[in-house]
């Protein structure tokens, strides 16, 4: 935490005190006051008040204009970059980092009235995320395996995609993103077994550094029955390979 934020935390006591601060400082003050982590892949929607996202985009735009000036880009004379700071600010807040700033999507849950207990697979779900190290795109696919029990909640097919998008639209590393998605699904569905596989291209590898266009990353999370039952795990992975061949 910066010295400035420490000073704010000591001096201010109410929302009225925060009114004259930049919106990012107001949000940060609430987070610090609640002793809440705000890493790049954390959701902070509960600490953002109505109207503040629009203010945040304005603040981010102003900061990005300074970045472009520091990169010695003539944003006034160059017609291609005159609106770049505003476009990028909207892109960050409304799109590629949206999962940080909006609440978890509403997921309607249904009781497992038919007592389904067979393997279900959802995917591939398209994934668009960003590397928190370089803010480069991560583009890939996710497969989700569910082994429900009679007490599990069932959710609509589109809700898997909505939850995946909400978790993935944040700056993060792939290994942590898959665990966060597993936690969200485990809480909603409460199955006997949960399996997630993610395969993605990382543009911090393609675009910079080693500039390797052939490398991709695949990782998985296995919980419950998928972790304990090798036959179930093999069935899930074999069905995934068949889907990938289509």
C-alpha positions, 0 to 999 in steps of 0.5 A: 500500500502506498504512503498516500493510501495509508494517509487517506486511511488514517484521515478519512472516516465517511463517504462524504470525506471521500467525495473529492478524491479520484474514484480509484482512491475512493474504491481503494479506501473501501477495500483497505478499510474492509481488509479486502485483497484487490489483486489483478484477478480479484473481483471488487464489484462490492466496493464500487458504487453506482456511477463509479465505473463511468468515472473510473473510465474517465480517470483511466483515460486520463492516465493512458493519455499520459502513458501515450505522451511518455511514449512520445506519440503525438495524439493530437496530430496523429488522427489514428491515436486521437481517441486511443486512450478513451477506447483503451479505457473502455476496453479495459473496464467494460470488456477485457477486465470486466470480471473484476468490476461487475458482480457474479452473474445470476445463476438459476439453480434447479434441484436434481429431481431425476437424481442424475448421476452420470458424467456431463461435459460442457465445452469447449467454451471459448476463453478470452483472458489477459496475462497479468504479467504483460497484459497480453491476451490469453485465448483458449478453450475450457471443458468442464466435467460434472458428476452430479449427485441427488443433492446437486444443483443443476444449472443451465448450459449457458450459465457455465459459459457466463460463469467462465467468462466472468472468471476469465475476464481479468488479468491473471495467470492460467493456473489460478484462473482454472482454480477460481473457476472450479471454486465458483462451480463447486459452490454452485453445483456441489457435485460429487466430481468436478473436472476442468481442462483449459488449453490456451495460447498466450500472446506474451509468448507469441508477440514478445519474448521468445516469439514462439507461435507453436506453444500452448498451455494446457492445465487441469483441475480434478476434484472429488470423484475425478481425483479418486476414480481413475476410470472416471478421469480417463473417460472424461479425458478420452471424450475430450480428445474426441471432441478436439478431433472434430 
